[in-house]
Amino acid sequence: MKNTIKVLGIIALLAIIGFSMAACGDDDGGGGGGGGGGGSNSLAGTTWNNPSYGGVRFYTTSYDFGGVASGTYTFDGKRGSCKQNNTRGTANFTVNGNTMTFVSSSANSIPSGTYTKVR
């Protein structure tokens, strides 16, 4: 009888652990804010291209416009801002799907226009 109670207790404990893990869901890498001073860092690891200006690559909290300009950025999932290193230059942008549009720029070395997501 004692062995039966132990076995039932172990089964119940395993069932609780199993259901707890199932309720957590998959880890899709998404989630809350952090980094870059803004919400989601969904731009990290992406590259965008404009035939007139070249490409821009985003890292966790920084960006690089193909050696022309680099600095830090913030991004909230739809809107963002780039701040160029060693200057007061900034550029604001919006992202809609695979299109990034720079809507304002205070420095000639931070390109404007529309970029298409490459990867």
C-alpha positions in Angstrom: 0.0 0.0 0.0 2.8 2.4 0.9 4.5 1.7 -2.5 1.2 2.4 -4.3 0.9 5.8 -2.6 4.5 6.6 -3.5 4.0 5.7 -7.1 0.8 7.7 -7.3 2.6 10.7 -5.7 5.5 10.5 -8.2 3.0 10.3 -11.1 1.1 13.3 -9.8 4.3 15.3 -9.4 5.4 14.4 -12.9 2.0 15.4 -14.3 2.2 18.8 -12.6 5.7 19.4 -14.0 4.6 18.3 -17.4 1.5 20.5 -17.5 3.5 23.5 -16.1 6.1 23.1 -19.0 3.3 22.8 -21.6 1.6 26.0 -20.3 4.8 28.0 -20.8 4.7 27.9 -24.6 7.6 28.0 -27.0 10.5 30.4 -26.7 10.3 32.4 -29.9 13.0 34.9 -29.0 10.4 37.6 -28.9 9.4 39.4 -25.8 9.6 42.7 -24.1 11.8 45.6 -24.4 15.3 46.1 -23.7 18.4 47.3 -25.5 18.6 50.4 -27.6 16.5 52.4 -25.2 13.3 51.4 -26.9 10.9 48.5 -27.1 11.7 45.4 -29.1 15.1 45.0 -30.7 13.6 43.4 -33.8 16.1 45.3 -36.1 19.1 43.5 -34.6 20.8 41.4 -37.2 18.9 42.9 -40.2 20.3 44.6 -43.3 18.4 47.2 -45.4 19.4 48.5 -48.8 18.8 51.7 -50.9 20.2 51.8 -54.4 21.2 55.4 -54.0 22.8 55.3 -50.5 23.8 51.6 -50.1 23.1 49.4 -47.1 22.5 49.9 -43.4 23.2 47.1 -40.9 21.6 47.0 -37.4 23.2 45.3 -34.4 21.8 45.0 -30.9 22.0 48.7 -30.1 24.1 50.1 -32.9 24.0 50.6 -36.6 26.4 51.1 -39.5 25.6 52.8 -42.8 28.3 51.1 -44.8 31.2 53.0 -43.2 29.6 56.4 -44.0 28.0 56.8 -40.6 27.6 54.7 -37.5 26.1 55.2 -34.0 23.3 54.0 -31.8 19.6 53.6 -32.4 16.3 53.1 -30.6 13.3 51.2 -32.0 9.8 50.6 -30.6 8.6 48.1 -33.2 7.4 50.8 -35.7 9.4 53.9 -35.2 13.0 54.5 -34.5 15.8 57.0 -34.3 19.5 56.8 -35.2 22.1 59.0 -33.4 25.4 59.3 -35.2 28.6 58.9 -33.2 30.7 62.0 -32.5 28.1 64.4 -33.9 24.7 65.7 -33.1 23.3 64.1 -36.2 20.1 62.1 -35.8 17.6 60.5 -38.2 14.1 59.3 -37.5 12.6 56.4 -39.4 9.5 54.2 -39.6 9.3 50.5 -40.5 6.3 48.9 -42.2 6.9 45.3 -43.1 10.0 45.1 -45.3 10.2 48.9 -45.9 12.2 51.4 -43.8 11.6 55.1 -44.5 13.7 57.8 -43.1 11.4 60.7 -42.4 13.8 63.3 -41.0 17.5 63.8 -40.8 19.7 66.4 -39.2 23.0 65.3 -40.7 24.1 64.9 -44.4 26.0 61.8 -43.5 22.9 60.0 -42.3 21.0 59.1 -45.6 17.4 59.6 -46.1 14.9 57.8 -48.3 13.4 54.4 -48.4 15.2 51.1 -47.8 14.2 47.6 -48.5 15.0 44.7 -46.1 17.6 42.4 -47.5 17.8 40.0 -44.5 
